[in-house]
């Protein structure tokens, strides 16, 4: 069962939610304290177990027809394990959520509640936001932006213009990433009767939307001043990875998986650059 939970939590993606919280909290609070440690651990493992575990349970029928499932891109757990995954997801989150609520404020409670609601509502009925085109990409992006927003709020930060621009750019990055990721699943999703942003718009138009969102994210970062403006360049590798599929047909959309696989490594490389820029920012404002 432990192996199932580990696979369901998508270990390669843990950093995508823990890092935004930790970075935002550190910049807002300038403190390395118990809230940072507990919050980072929460968004590192339990949060991802809940997000992806719930998804694997309620997407099981369609995942059976999807050749990319059953590895790092999604566990394929037998129905007998589903109840255990849901219970483990809830129990893993509970103690962390209790502590964060005790240490938080009404505003931080609201942000955390929105974040957890998005985690469940994306996959679980009666909401199933993942089957509502555009809202699916919006909700997926909230999964990654909300830990950062929560870090700012619980860390006592101020939402000034540069910070709002950074969060909006991050939101557009998340929207683009989900939309492009949905392109590779157009055929199996349609066969399973699942409606997504890609099945609704078609593969080529969805890639165009993703390219536009990444471009807009880069342009937004130019407005944040130095050193944040340098992060605008980080849109380029994503654009280069997705651009070859700008004219991909629905029938041939599965080949977009080649571009999607590059994202795992692009994320790590861009994360390193962001870390350097954050260090420079911290030193300049110390």
Secondary structure, DSSP 4 states (H G I P E B T S, - for coil): -HHHHHHHTTGGGTHHHHHHHHHHHHHHH---SHHHHHHHHIIIIIHHHHHHHHHHHHTHHHHTT-TT-SBTTB----GGGHHHHHHHHHHHHHHHHHHHHHHS-HHHHHHHHHHHHHHHHTTSTTT-GGGSTTHHHHHHHHHHHHHHHHHHHHTT----HHHHHHHHHHHHHHHHHHHHHHHTTHHHHHHTT---HHHHH-HHHHHHHHHHHHHHHHHHHGGG-TTGGGGGGGHHHHHHHHHTTTT--STTGGGGHHHHHHHHHHHHHHHHHHHHHHHHHHHHH-
